[in-house]
Amino acid sequence: MTCIYGALGPLFVVSRVLGLAPYPRGNTGTATADVTRDSPRRFYALHNYIMLFYMLAWFIFDMTWQSIYRYPKLSSRNVIPIVIRSCTFVAACLSSLILSHRRSLRIFCSRIALADTVLLGKSSNTKTRLLLIIGITAVLVSSCFVTLCDMNGRRTDFITLLRMSGGIVGSFIATFMIVQSLVTVLILKNRFSTLNERLSAILRVNCEENGLETLASMLDISNKVNAADSVIFVGDPPSVKHPKTLFLSVNKLRRQVFYHDRHYIRSLRQTHAILCDVIQMINSDYGLQILLIISYAFMSFVMFTFLALDAEIDPSVADCNEEESCVRVLMNFCVSCTCIIKVMSIAGTCHAASAEASRTSTVVQKLLSQAPVSSDMNAELQLFSQQMWNIDTKFTAFGFFELNLNLLCSIAGTATTYIVVLLQLK
């Protein structure tokens, strides 16, 4: 059986290489990492510090070089957005490296492993591991392709390679921070979906309650008693038997059918609380990085889209007489598409997970409207309903705005306004 920590092994390895996981995974394959090994922990923490100081030194070097050789040749209108974009990019990378000490991945795995004891039982996470490997491979291939295209037409001297190396490493750090957060959100969505399926199964049983009346009328042989016969119900321990009658009355049959639902709903309610705690953990641990990444993607989208559209005034680019100019325009559009894909993936994934978490309230209300037979079951459902009223299942970007599909409309409208204004001023 593959536990959730083993399923996230590929993501853990890549994150550790980039300095995003400064702690040992553990050698038992369980959800709790081995914290008794001090040497590996010190090594991974040292690697995290090295990556942190490398990105900080690269940022200082790059800003100094551009301040001396590039910015004096540009107007203040062009320098200001470039500086803001660079600072946002480095802030996203540094915050990812610094906040990785909070061990979010380990805490997430332990919470999900606890929820899986109720939702999945002994099911395997092999499918999750396979999809994760495919996703990481796709991200690596696409990142390498964009990097190679970006190097087209550039000089390959030492300073250029040094400046590009920091940008490439920072892009990988920011990208895999997004991948790490989206993977946790997708797994969380899957667990909420499984929980809703469990509740819906109980709802279908309740809808079939009226069928018990028909069953009792068809089996109207309650006077036939056989002391040698016994009935064992699913909700009872193996040692508990009911030797009185072979067929029970309708009320007793109802009590036996729904006996396990009280404890089952209680376990689902506690599991739902654990999953909602994971939502708050994701908002706390990844909110700042997601806010910076979305800001960086928005500014990059506006900037590169404007550069691509503004190239129409250049006859050589418009007629594609110069291959290098045409490639640069295509690269600007590719970068713009990459930025908007990042925002769409974040908003769409968080919206789907939040909607699945909110759907639990609808299922519980349907169960309450069915008027369950057991008063204990009804009490558990009432507690479940009250619990969901006091829990927020929304994902936010460090509290500034919600991560849902409405964000895409806001970004599209704002970006269009900025691009039109820039083109008119040009």
C-alpha positions as a LaTeX table, in Angstrom:
\begin{tabular}{lrrr}
\hline
Residue & $x$ (\AA) & $y$ (\AA) & $z$ (\AA) \\
\hline
Met1 & 0.00 & 0.00 & 0.00 \\
Thr2 & 1.27 & 3.50 & $-0.88$ \\
Cys3 & 0.58 & 6.07 & 1.84 \\
Ile4 & 0.10 & 9.73 & 1.07 \\
Tyr5 & 3.67 & 10.53 & 2.06 \\
Gly6 & 5.00 & 7.92 & $-0.36$ \\
Ala7 & 2.69 & 9.22 & $-3.09$ \\
Leu8 & 4.13 & 12.71 & $-2.67$ \\
Gly9 & 7.68 & 11.37 & $-2.76$ \\
Pro10 & 8.54 & 12.80 & $-6.24$ \\
Leu11 & 7.32 & 16.25 & $-5.25$ \\
Phe12 & 9.29 & 16.01 & $-2.02$ \\
Val13 & 12.50 & 15.11 & $-3.87$ \\
Val14 & 12.21 & 18.01 & $-6.33$ \\
Ser15 & 11.31 & 20.42 & $-3.54$ \\
Arg16 & 14.31 & 19.26 & $-1.51$ \\
Val17 & 16.67 & 19.80 & $-4.47$ \\
Leu18 & 15.41 & 23.38 & $-4.79$ \\
Gly19 & 15.75 & 23.98 & $-1.05$ \\
Leu20 & 12.00 & 24.02 & $-0.41$ \\
Ala21 & 12.02 & 21.03 & 1.98 \\
Pro22 & 14.73 & 21.54 & 4.64 \\
Tyr23 & 13.89 & 18.40 & 6.64 \\
Pro24 & 14.31 & 14.64 & 6.16 \\
Arg25 & 11.54 & 12.58 & 4.65 \\
Gly26 & 11.92 & 9.61 & 6.97 \\
Asn27 & 12.92 & 6.03 & 6.24 \\
Thr28 & 9.74 & 4.23 & 7.26 \\
Gly29 & 7.44 & 5.35 & 4.46 \\
Thr30 & 4.90 & 6.55 & 7.00 \\
Ala31 & 3.22 & 9.91 & 7.13 \\
Thr32 & 5.49 & 11.10 & 9.94 \\
Ala33 & 9.06 & 11.84 & 9.01 \\
Asp34 & 11.97 & 10.59 & 11.06 \\
Val35 & 13.02 & 13.54 & 13.23 \\
Thr36 & 15.65 & 11.63 & 15.17 \\
Arg37 & 18.33 & 12.02 & 12.50 \\
Asp38 & 20.00 & 15.35 & 13.23 \\
Ser39 & 22.66 & 15.17 & 10.50 \\
Pro40 & 20.27 & 15.00 & 7.51 \\
Arg41 & 18.16 & 17.76 & 9.01 \\
Arg42 & 21.20 & 20.00 & 9.33 \\
Phe43 & 22.27 & 19.21 & 5.78 \\
Tyr44 & 18.86 & 20.01 & 4.29 \\
Ala45 & 18.59 & 23.19 & 6.37 \\
Leu46 & 22.07 & 24.23 & 5.20 \\
His47 & 21.03 & 23.61 & 1.60 \\
Asn48 & 17.99 & 25.81 & 2.17 \\
Tyr49 & 20.20 & 28.62 & 3.52 \\
Ile50 & 22.55 & 28.29 & 0.56 \\
Met51 & 19.68 & 28.64 & $-1.92$ \\
Leu52 & 18.32 & 31.58 & 0.06 \\
Phe53 & 21.62 & 33.48 & 0.07 \\
Tyr54 & 22.23 & 32.58 & $-3.58$ \\
Met55 & 18.94 & 34.14 & $-4.67$ \\
Leu56 & 19.56 & 37.19 & $-2.50$ \\
Ala57 & 23.09 & 37.66 & $-3.89$ \\
Trp58 & 21.84 & 37.16 & $-7.45$ \\
Phe59 & 19.16 & 39.81 & $-6.95$ \\
Ile60 & 21.68 & 42.35 & $-5.62$ \\
Phe61 & 24.08 & 41.61 & $-8.49$ \\
Asp62 & 21.36 & 41.78 & $-11.15$ \\
Met63 & 19.90 & 45.04 & $-9.85$ \\
Thr64 & 23.38 & 46.60 & $-9.63$ \\
Trp65 & 24.29 & 45.54 & $-13.17$ \\
Gln66 & 21.04 & 46.81 & $-14.64$ \\
Ser67 & 21.30 & 50.07 & $-12.72$ \\
Ile68 & 24.71 & 50.70 & $-14.29$ \\
Tyr69 & 24.27 & 49.40 & $-17.84$ \\
Arg70 & 20.56 & 49.19 & $-18.67$ \\
Tyr71 & 18.38 & 51.57 & $-16.67$ \\
Pro72 & 20.21 & 54.77 & $-17.73$ \\
Lys73 & 19.21 & 53.99 & $-21.33$ \\
Leu74 & 15.51 & 53.68 & $-20.47$ \\
Ser75 & 12.91 & 56.23 & $-19.47$ \\
Ser76 & 11.44 & 56.26 & $-15.98$ \\
Arg77 & 8.14 & 55.04 & $-17.45$ \\
Asn78 & 9.88 & 51.81 & $-18.49$ \\
Val79 & 12.19 & 51.45 & $-15.49$ \\
Ile80 & 9.53 & 51.57 & $-12.77$ \\
Pro81 & 7.45 & 48.53 & $-13.92$ \\
Ile82 & 10.63 & 46.52 & $-14.58$ \\
Val83 & 11.93 & 47.20 & $-11.06$ \\
Ile84 & 8.57 & 46.39 & $-9.46$ \\
Arg85 & 8.31 & 43.17 & $-11.47$ \\
Ser86 & 11.85 & 42.09 & $-10.50$ \\
Cys87 & 11.27 & 42.85 & $-6.81$ \\
Thr88 & 8.00 & 40.89 & $-6.83$ \\
Phe89 & 9.69 & 37.92 & $-8.48$ \\
Val90 & 12.53 & 37.81 & $-5.96$ \\
Ala91 & 10.13 & 38.34 & $-3.06$ \\
Ala92 & 8.13 & 35.29 & $-4.18$ \\
Cys93 & 11.30 & 33.16 & $-4.36$ \\
Leu94 & 12.70 & 34.33 & $-1.02$ \\
Ser95 & 9.37 & 33.92 & 0.78 \\
Ser96 & 9.09 & 30.38 & $-0.59$ \\
Leu97 & 12.55 & 29.51 & 0.72 \\
Ile98 & 12.05 & 31.18 & 4.10 \\
Leu99 & 8.56 & 29.84 & 4.83 \\
Ser100 & 9.55 & 26.30 & 3.84 \\
His101 & 10.88 & 25.94 & 7.41 \\
Arg102 & 7.28 & 25.69 & 8.56 \\
Arg103 & 7.28 & 22.11 & 7.26 \\
Ser104 & 3.96 & 22.51 & 5.51 \\
Leu105 & 4.33 & 19.34 & 3.44 \\
Arg106 & 4.90 & 17.15 & 6.50 \\
Ile107 & 1.97 & 18.62 & 8.39 \\
Phe108 & $-0.25$ & 18.25 & 5.33 \\
Cys109 & 0.70 & 14.59 & 4.91 \\
Ser110 & 0.01 & 13.78 & 8.55 \\
Arg111 & $-3.44$ & 15.42 & 8.41 \\
Ile112 & $-4.39$ & 13.73 & 5.15 \\
Ala113 & $-3.13$ & 10.35 & 6.42 \\
Leu114 & $-5.40$ & 10.77 & 9.44 \\
Ala115 & $-8.37$ & 11.59 & 7.22 \\
Asp116 & $-7.59$ & 8.66 & 4.93 \\
Thr117 & $-8.13$ & 6.21 & 7.77 \\
Val118 & $-11.83$ & 7.08 & 7.54 \\
Leu119 & $-12.26$ & 7.99 & 3.87 \\
Leu120 & $-10.00$ & 5.57 & 2.01 \\
Gly121 & $-9.17$ & 2.82 & 4.48 \\
Lys122 & $-6.57$ & 0.60 & 2.86 \\
Ser123 & $-6.85$ & 2.13 & $-0.59$ \\
Ser124 & $-3.62$ & 2.96 & $-2.36$ \\
Asn125 & $-2.38$ & 6.36 & $-3.54$ \\
Thr126 & $-0.55$ & 4.91 & $-6.55$ \\
Lys127 & $-2.71$ & 6.91 & $-8.96$ \\
Thr128 & $-1.82$ & 10.13 & $-7.14$ \\
Arg129 & 1.87 & 9.30 & $-7.39$ \\
Leu130 & 1.62 & 8.54 & $-11.12$ \\
Leu131 & $-0.26$ & 11.75 & $-11.91$ \\
Leu132 & 2.24 & 13.72 & $-9.84$ \\
Ile133 & 5.19 & 12.29 & $-11.78$ \\
Ile134 & 3.49 & 13.14 & $-15.09$ \\
Gly135 & 2.75 & 16.67 & $-13.89$ \\
Ile136 & 6.29 & 17.33 & $-12.66$ \\
Thr137 & 7.71 & 16.01 & $-15.93$ \\
Ala138 & 5.41 & 18.29 & $-17.93$ \\
Val139 & 6.44 & 21.31 & $-15.83$ \\
Leu140 & 10.14 & 20.53 & $-16.29$ \\
Val141 & 9.83 & 20.03 & $-20.05$ \\
Ser142 & 7.80 & 23.21 & $-20.56$ \\
Ser143 & 10.16 & 25.24 & $-18.37$ \\
Cys144 & 13.20 & 24.01 & $-20.28$ \\
Phe145 & 11.47 & 24.80 & $-23.59$ \\
Val146 & 10.65 & 28.36 & $-22.53$ \\
Thr147 & 14.20 & 28.83 & $-21.23$ \\
Leu148 & 15.77 & 27.65 & $-24.50$ \\
Cys149 & 13.48 & 29.90 & $-26.52$ \\
Asp150 & 14.33 & 32.83 & $-24.28$ \\
Met151 & 18.05 & 32.26 & $-24.87$ \\
Asn152 & 17.53 & 32.52 & $-28.62$ \\
Gly153 & 19.28 & 35.62 & $-29.96$ \\
Arg154 & 21.00 & 36.46 & $-26.67$ \\
Arg155 & 24.71 & 36.78 & $-26.18$ \\
Thr156 & 26.30 & 33.89 & $-24.31$ \\
Asp157 & 28.98 & 35.77 & $-22.38$ \\
Phe158 & 29.71 & 35.09 & $-18.71$ \\
Ile159 & 27.65 & 37.98 & $-17.32$ \\
Thr160 & 24.59 & 37.02 & $-19.35$ \\
Leu161 & 24.81 & 33.37 & $-18.28$ \\
Leu162 & 25.25 & 34.41 & $-14.65$ \\
Arg163 & 22.20 & 36.66 & $-14.77$ \\
Met164 & 20.13 & 34.03 & $-16.56$ \\
Ser165 & 21.14 & 31.27 & $-14.13$ \\
Gly166 & 19.61 & 33.12 & $-11.19$ \\
Gly167 & 16.46 & 33.81 & $-13.16$ \\
Ile168 & 16.13 & 30.16 & $-14.16$ \\
Val169 & 16.66 & 28.89 & $-10.60$ \\
Gly170 & 14.20 & 31.46 & $-9.27$ \\
Ser171 & 11.64 & 30.46 & $-11.89$ \\
Phe172 & 11.94 & 26.81 & $-10.86$ \\
Ile173 & 11.55 & 27.72 & $-7.18$ \\
Ala174 & 8.45 & 29.84 & $-7.82$ \\
Thr175 & 6.96 & 27.29 & $-10.22$ \\
Phe176 & 7.37 & 24.34 & $-7.86$ \\
Met177 & 6.01 & 26.38 & $-5.01$ \\
Ile178 & 2.87 & 26.75 & $-7.13$ \\
Val179 & 2.95 & 23.03 & $-7.98$ \\
Gln180 & 3.30 & 22.13 & $-4.31$ \\
Ser181 & 0.35 & 24.30 & $-3.30$ \\
Leu182 & $-1.85$ & 23.10 & $-6.19$ \\
Val183 & $-1.09$ & 19.45 & $-5.45$ \\
Thr184 & $-2.18$ & 19.91 & $-1.84$ \\
Val185 & $-5.37$ & 21.66 & $-2.99$ \\
Leu186 & $-6.17$ & 18.91 & $-5.53$ \\
Ile187 & $-5.65$ & 16.17 & $-2.94$ \\
Leu188 & $-7.84$ & 18.13 & $-0.55$ \\
Lys189 & $-10.55$ & 18.41 & $-3.22$ \\
Asn190 & $-10.40$ & 14.65 & $-3.77$ \\
Arg191 & $-10.86$ & 14.00 & $-0.04$ \\
Phe192 & $-13.83$ & 16.36 & 0.16 \\
Ser193 & $-15.33$ & 14.61 & $-2.87$ \\
Thr194 & $-14.88$ & 11.22 & $-1.20$ \\
Leu195 & $-16.48$ & 12.52 & 2.00 \\
Asn196 & $-19.47$ & 13.83 & 0.05 \\
Glu197 & $-19.83$ & 10.46 & $-1.65$ \\
Arg198 & $-19.94$ & 8.75 & 1.75 \\
Leu199 & $-22.65$ & 11.13 & 2.93 \\
Ser200 & $-24.58$ & 10.75 & $-0.32$ \\
Ala201 & $-24.54$ & 6.98 & 0.13 \\
Ile202 & $-26.26$ & 7.42 & 3.51 \\
Leu203 & $-28.72$ & 9.77 & 1.82 \\
Arg204 & $-29.62$ & 7.09 & $-0.72$ \\
Val205 & $-30.18$ & 4.62 & 2.10 \\
Asn206 & $-32.53$ & 7.07 & 3.79 \\
Cys207 & $-34.44$ & 7.54 & 0.55 \\
Glu208 & $-34.97$ & 3.78 & 0.43 \\
Glu209 & $-36.39$ & 3.77 & 3.94 \\
Asn210 & $-39.94$ & 3.52 & 2.64 \\
Gly211 & $-38.96$ & 0.27 & 0.97 \\
Leu212 & $-38.68$ & $-1.29$ & 4.42 \\
Glu213 & $-42.46$ & $-1.11$ & 4.76 \\
Thr214 & $-42.89$ & $-3.11$ & 1.57 \\
Leu215 & $-40.21$ & $-5.54$ & 2.68 \\
Ala216 & $-41.95$ & $-6.11$ & 6.00 \\
Ser217 & $-45.32$ & $-6.74$ & 4.35 \\
Met218 & $-43.80$ & $-9.24$ & 1.95 \\
Leu219 & $-42.04$ & $-11.06$ & 4.79 \\
Asp220 & $-44.99$ & $-11.20$ & 7.12 \\
Ile221 & $-43.87$ & $-14.28$ & 8.98 \\
Ser222 & $-42.93$ & $-12.69$ & 12.27 \\
Asn223 & $-44.73$ & $-15.47$ & 14.16 \\
Lys224 & $-42.32$ & $-18.05$ & 12.82 \\
Val225 & $-39.62$ & $-18.37$ & 15.42 \\
Asn226 & $-36.61$ & $-20.64$ & 15.17 \\
Ala227 & $-34.34$ & $-20.61$ & 18.20 \\
Ala228 & $-31.49$ & $-22.17$ & 16.22 \\
Asp229 & $-31.40$ & $-19.31$ & 13.71 \\
Ser230 & $-29.66$ & $-16.03$ & 14.36 \\
Val231 & $-29.10$ & $-12.81$ & 12.48 \\
Ile232 & $-25.82$ & $-10.90$ & 12.47 \\
Phe233 & $-26.00$ & $-7.26$ & 11.40 \\
Val234 & $-23.24$ & $-5.21$ & 9.82 \\
Gly235 & $-23.26$ & $-2.59$ & 12.55 \\
Asp236 & $-22.76$ & $-5.14$ & 15.35 \\
Pro237 & $-19.58$ & $-6.80$ & 16.57 \\
Pro238 & $-19.03$ & $-10.35$ & 15.31 \\
Ser239 & $-19.91$ & $-11.81$ & 18.71 \\
Val240 & $-23.33$ & $-10.14$ & 18.95 \\
Lys241 & $-26.22$ & $-12.28$ & 17.70 \\
His242 & $-29.99$ & $-11.89$ & 17.77 \\
Pro243 & $-31.47$ & $-15.37$ & 18.26 \\
Lys244 & $-35.05$ & $-14.33$ & 18.94 \\
Thr245 & $-36.59$ & $-14.05$ & 15.50 \\
Leu246 & $-35.47$ & $-14.53$ & 11.96 \\
Phe247 & $-37.30$ & $-11.44$ & 10.69 \\
Leu248 & $-37.61$ & $-8.39$ & 12.92 \\
Ser249 & $-40.22$ & $-5.69$ & 13.00 \\
Val250 & $-39.85$ & $-2.61$ & 10.82 \\
Asn251 & $-38.81$ & $-0.30$ & 13.68 \\
Lys252 & $-36.19$ & $-2.73$ & 14.95 \\
Leu253 & $-34.90$ & $-3.29$ & 11.42 \\
Arg254 & $-34.58$ & 0.47 & 11.00 \\
Arg255 & $-32.61$ & 0.76 & 14.22 \\
Gln256 & $-30.22$ & $-1.98$ & 13.15 \\
Val257 & $-29.72$ & $-0.53$ & 9.66 \\
Phe258 & $-28.94$ & 2.95 & 10.96 \\
Tyr259 & $-27.11$ & 1.92 & 14.13 \\
His260 & $-23.70$ & 2.41 & 12.56 \\
Asp261 & $-24.64$ & 5.70 & 10.89 \\
Arg262 & $-24.39$ & 7.67 & 14.14 \\
His263 & $-20.76$ & 6.71 & 14.67 \\
Tyr264 & $-20.05$ & 6.89 & 10.95 \\
Ile265 & $-21.40$ & 10.44 & 10.65 \\
Arg266 & $-19.41$ & 11.44 & 13.72 \\
Ser267 & $-16.23$ & 10.17 & 12.09 \\
Leu268 & $-17.11$ & 12.00 & 8.87 \\
Arg269 & $-17.79$ & 15.17 & 10.84 \\
Gln270 & $-14.40$ & 14.95 & 12.54 \\
Thr271 & $-12.75$ & 14.22 & 9.18 \\
His272 & $-14.44$ & 17.27 & 7.67 \\
Ala273 & $-13.04$ & 19.39 & 10.51 \\
Ile274 & $-9.54$ & 18.04 & 9.81 \\
Leu275 & $-9.83$ & 18.85 & 6.10 \\
Cys276 & $-11.07$ & 22.37 & 6.89 \\
Asp277 & $-8.05$ & 22.83 & 9.16 \\
Val278 & $-5.90$ & 21.91 & 6.16 \\
Ile279 & $-7.60$ & 24.71 & 4.17 \\
Gln280 & $-6.62$ & 27.22 & 6.84 \\
Met281 & $-3.10$ & 25.79 & 6.89 \\
Ile282 & $-2.81$ & 26.25 & 3.11 \\
Asn283 & $-4.05$ & 29.84 & 3.38 \\
Ser284 & $-1.52$ & 30.53 & 6.11 \\
Asp285 & 1.49 & 28.78 & 4.56 \\
Tyr286 & 1.02 & 29.56 & 0.87 \\
Gly287 & $-1.07$ & 32.75 & 0.92 \\
Leu288 & 1.83 & 35.22 & 0.77 \\
Gln289 & 3.66 & 33.32 & $-1.98$ \\
Ile290 & 0.49 & 32.98 & $-4.06$ \\
Leu291 & $-0.20$ & 36.71 & $-3.67$ \\
Leu292 & 3.30 & 37.58 & $-4.90$ \\
Ile293 & 3.13 & 35.07 & $-7.76$ \\
Ile294 & $-0.23$ & 36.41 & $-8.96$ \\
Ser295 & 1.09 & 39.98 & $-8.77$ \\
Tyr296 & 4.20 & 39.00 & $-10.71$ \\
Ala297 & 2.13 & 37.12 & $-13.31$ \\
Phe298 & $-0.25$ & 40.06 & $-13.73$ \\
Met299 & 2.54 & 42.59 & $-14.30$ \\
Ser300 & 4.35 & 40.21 & $-16.65$ \\
Phe301 & 1.16 & 39.59 & $-18.63$ \\
Val302 & 0.51 & 43.31 & $-19.08$ \\
Met303 & 4.14 & 44.08 & $-19.94$ \\
Phe304 & 4.77 & 41.31 & $-22.47$ \\
Thr305 & 1.35 & 41.62 & $-24.10$ \\
Phe306 & 1.96 & 45.34 & $-24.55$ \\
Leu307 & 5.40 & 44.68 & $-26.06$ \\
Ala308 & 3.95 & 42.12 & $-28.47$ \\
Leu309 & 1.06 & 44.36 & $-29.57$ \\
Asp310 & 3.24 & 47.45 & $-29.77$ \\
Ala311 & 5.56 & 45.66 & $-32.21$ \\
Glu312 & 3.03 & 46.27 & $-35.01$ \\
Ile313 & 4.47 & 49.76 & $-35.50$ \\
Asp314 & 7.80 & 48.16 & $-36.49$ \\
Pro315 & 7.58 & 47.31 & $-40.24$ \\
Ser316 & 10.26 & 44.65 & $-39.98$ \\
Val317 & 8.30 & 42.84 & $-37.30$ \\
Ala318 & 4.90 & 43.33 & $-38.92$ \\
Asp319 & 6.13 & 41.89 & $-42.23$ \\
Cys320 & 8.38 & 39.31 & $-40.53$ \\
Asn321 & 11.36 & 40.44 & $-42.55$ \\
Glu322 & 13.68 & 39.85 & $-39.61$ \\
Glu323 & 13.53 & 36.39 & $-38.10$ \\
Glu324 & 14.92 & 37.50 & $-34.75$ \\
Ser325 & 12.23 & 40.18 & $-34.32$ \\
Cys326 & 9.45 & 37.74 & $-35.18$ \\
Val327 & 10.77 & 35.21 & $-32.69$ \\
Arg328 & 10.89 & 37.88 & $-30.00$ \\
Val329 & 7.23 & 38.78 & $-30.63$ \\
Leu330 & 6.22 & 35.13 & $-30.42$ \\
Met331 & 8.21 & 34.77 & $-27.22$ \\
Asn332 & 6.39 & 37.74 & $-25.71$ \\
Phe333 & 3.06 & 36.09 & $-26.48$ \\
Cys334 & 4.30 & 32.77 & $-25.04$ \\
Val335 & 5.37 & 34.44 & $-21.80$ \\
Ser336 & 1.99 & 36.19 & $-21.59$ \\
Cys337 & 0.18 & 32.87 & $-22.08$ \\
Thr338 & 2.36 & 31.22 & $-19.43$ \\
Cys339 & 1.51 & 33.94 & $-16.92$ \\
Ile340 & $-2.23$ & 33.72 & $-17.50$ \\
Ile341 & $-2.09$ & 29.89 & $-17.32$ \\
Lys342 & $-0.50$ & 30.16 & $-13.87$ \\
Val343 & $-3.28$ & 32.42 & $-12.63$ \\
Met344 & $-5.98$ & 30.24 & $-14.22$ \\
Ser345 & $-4.58$ & 27.07 & $-12.65$ \\
Ile346 & $-4.45$ & 28.66 & $-9.19$ \\
Ala347 & $-7.93$ & 30.20 & $-9.40$ \\
Gly348 & $-9.58$ & 27.17 & $-11.02$ \\
Thr349 & $-8.09$ & 24.61 & $-8.63$ \\
Cys350 & $-8.93$ & 26.60 & $-5.51$ \\
His351 & $-12.45$ & 27.30 & $-6.80$ \\
Ala352 & $-13.10$ & 23.60 & $-7.43$ \\
Ala353 & $-11.82$ & 22.56 & $-4.00$ \\
Ser354 & $-13.80$ & 25.28 & $-2.23$ \\
Ala355 & $-16.97$ & 24.33 & $-4.12$ \\
Glu356 & $-16.53$ & 20.67 & $-3.17$ \\
Ala357 & $-16.04$ & 21.62 & 0.48 \\
Ser358 & $-19.17$ & 23.78 & 0.41 \\
Arg359 & $-21.21$ & 20.98 & $-1.18$ \\
Thr360 & $-20.96$ & 19.04 & 2.08 \\
Ser361 & $-23.39$ & 21.52 & 3.64 \\
Thr362 & $-25.97$ & 20.76 & 0.93 \\
Val363 & $-25.70$ & 17.01 & 1.47 \\
Val364 & $-26.03$ & 17.37 & 5.25 \\
Gln365 & $-29.11$ & 19.57 & 4.86 \\
Lys366 & $-30.69$ & 16.95 & 2.61 \\
Leu367 & $-30.01$ & 14.32 & 5.26 \\
Leu368 & $-31.65$ & 16.52 & 7.89 \\
Ser369 & $-34.68$ & 17.09 & 5.67 \\
Gln370 & $-35.14$ & 13.32 & 5.34 \\
Ala371 & $-35.91$ & 13.14 & 9.10 \\
Pro372 & $-33.62$ & 10.22 & 10.03 \\
Val373 & $-35.03$ & 7.49 & 12.17 \\
Ser374 & $-32.40$ & 7.59 & 14.85 \\
Ser375 & $-32.42$ & 10.57 & 17.21 \\
Asp376 & $-28.68$ & 10.09 & 17.79 \\
Met377 & $-28.09$ & 10.28 & 14.07 \\
Asn378 & $-30.19$ & 13.44 & 13.90 \\
Ala379 & $-28.12$ & 14.98 & 16.72 \\
Glu380 & $-24.88$ & 14.20 & 14.90 \\
Leu381 & $-26.22$ & 15.79 & 11.74 \\
Gln382 & $-27.23$ & 18.89 & 13.70 \\
Leu383 & $-23.69$ & 19.14 & 15.09 \\
Phe384 & $-22.33$ & 18.63 & 11.58 \\
Ser385 & $-24.50$ & 21.47 & 10.26 \\
Gln386 & $-23.48$ & 23.83 & 13.08 \\
Gln387 & $-19.83$ & 22.97 & 12.54 \\
Met388 & $-19.97$ & 23.98 & 8.89 \\
Trp389 & $-21.57$ & 27.32 & 9.75 \\
Asn390 & $-18.49$ & 28.22 & 11.82 \\
Ile391 & $-15.86$ & 27.05 & 9.30 \\
Asp392 & $-14.58$ & 29.05 & 6.35 \\
Thr393 & $-13.82$ & 26.88 & 3.31 \\
Lys394 & $-12.52$ & 29.65 & 1.04 \\
Phe395 & $-8.98$ & 30.00 & $-0.23$ \\
Thr396 & $-7.46$ & 33.47 & $-0.09$ \\
Ala397 & $-4.26$ & 35.16 & $-1.22$ \\
Phe398 & $-2.96$ & 36.22 & 2.19 \\
Gly399 & $-6.40$ & 37.63 & 2.97 \\
Phe400 & $-6.35$ & 40.22 & 0.15 \\
Phe401 & $-8.81$ & 38.47 & $-2.17$ \\
Glu402 & $-10.46$ & 35.10 & $-2.69$ \\
Leu403 & $-8.99$ & 32.57 & $-5.08$ \\
Asn404 & $-11.90$ & 31.66 & $-7.34$ \\
Leu405 & $-13.05$ & 32.15 & $-10.92$ \\
Asn406 & $-14.16$ & 35.72 & $-10.21$ \\
Leu407 & $-10.47$ & 36.57 & $-9.92$ \\
Leu408 & $-10.00$ & 35.80 & $-13.63$ \\
Cys409 & $-12.69$ & 38.30 & $-14.60$ \\
Ser410 & $-11.10$ & 40.99 & $-12.45$ \\
Ile411 & $-7.62$ & 40.35 & $-13.85$ \\
Ala412 & $-8.88$ & 40.26 & $-17.45$ \\
Gly413 & $-10.71$ & 43.57 & $-17.10$ \\
Thr414 & $-7.86$ & 45.32 & $-15.30$ \\
Ala415 & $-5.19$ & 44.02 & $-17.68$ \\
Thr416 & $-7.22$ & 45.05 & $-20.74$ \\
Thr417 & $-7.62$ & 48.55 & $-19.34$ \\
Tyr418 & $-3.90$ & 48.92 & $-18.67$ \\
Ile419 & $-2.88$ & 47.60 & $-22.09$ \\
Val420 & $-5.31$ & 49.91 & $-23.93$ \\
Val421 & $-4.10$ & 52.93 & $-21.95$ \\
Leu422 & $-0.44$ & 52.07 & $-22.63$ \\
Leu423 & $-1.09$ & 51.65 & $-26.35$ \\
Gln424 & $-2.89$ & 54.99 & $-26.52$ \\
Leu425 & $-0.10$ & 56.77 & $-24.64$ \\
Lys426 & 2.44 & 55.17 & $-26.97$ \\
\hline
\end{tabular}
